Amino acid sequence: MPGDRYGEQQRPRRGRIRPRAAVAAVCVVLGLGLIGGAVAGSRLTGEPAGTGGTSGFAAAGTLWHSVPVDQLFPPTVEGRGAGPGGADRTWTRIAVAPDSGCEGAFDPPLRKVLAPVGCARLLRATYTDATQSYVTTVGLLFTEADAPAMRSLALRFKNERLARRTDLMPRPYAAKGTAAEAFGDKQRASWTISVLTEAPVIVYAVSGWADGRTVDAPQPAAEAREAGATTAPAQAGLGHEAQGLADRIGRGLRRTVKSATEKPS
């Protein structure tokens, strides 16, 4: 699939104002991109673009090409109580990556761990906080796995504590002309990975500073959010940034799955 089908939205740095007409045009492009993606997506899954005739689990795996980007990655995400000490958070989407496969999206160790479930499509968006101090990439990896395979991977992540391994950090999505332009591999500070079992999807998030500073000791969100944590990512609240966004994007996906797969009474 050509990279521009899913589309890409970027928000200028603070101080530059984008005309409303331009924003509307971008939304149109994103919408058309998802329509185009539905055709290619049906070929990837071997099923029609609709969900009729498939199980709820299988239908959930096709949502990447039938749900609007603003539903999967809302332009603004509210995180009540998501910050350190229960502080509220607001995140604004500054970039949406073109939908893609997984080539080059993960470091080799993580790619190896995820290999058993395959990669049907990868969707990513990057957000910044209200102060534009932090940036966080959220990813939705739609796998090719069945329910038992997803349960097996979820169990492995739990038993082996894979989500806490530094060599298994997801890669960020850095978009030129945005606050995330300098958000590369060396800027990764905190992260979280969640393997869903009700859908063939892996939800992840990785956060860092917007100023491009490198991080010598990244820390998983589960540890960075612990009371008394004194690392730089913990003190900055970057564990909360990653976990808060991943939780809310994941919840939204679950609601979408439930709505799309419920049978009329």
C-alpha angles and dihedrals in degrees: 000000000000113000095241097059096086088039133217128248120196130183119211120240118270113291097039118096120209115211115245091238091060092050090050090050091053091051090052090051091050092049093050090047091058091050089052090046091057091067095050090041092058088056092050094052098035089231134102117269091253125074098235116126096016131103119258091253094049092044090054089060091061097052094095091078100036104046122077115252091237089061094051095039109020116209088237127027121195117210110191108194092356097122132077112299091012094296118161121252134201121195126193123203111237102171141018117199121223108261111260149155120273100262108132092358097107137038112256096257092054092042088056093050092050095044096094092064097043129214122269096166140340122215122187139177132178124218136188130207125247092270094044088233096121136038128202131188117209120197135195111197110194105203133202092231132119123231097270091052092051091049090050092052092045090052091049092051089051099044096042095037089230094163088067097053113109092211089060097059114135118239121250128237110237116193123197117244094024137095087262095058093110095040101120137147094282090053095060109122109163137004147173134202126196124187110207119215099191092059136023091254137115116204119202141164135191125190139194144154118294093223093071097246115161122241121221097185114032115192130205114248092242090061098036090057095053118114111261096020108151105184119119093252090049095048091049092050093240092139088059090048093055097040095042095053095042091051094051096044088047092050090050091052091050091052090049091050091049093048094046097047103039111113118228112255 
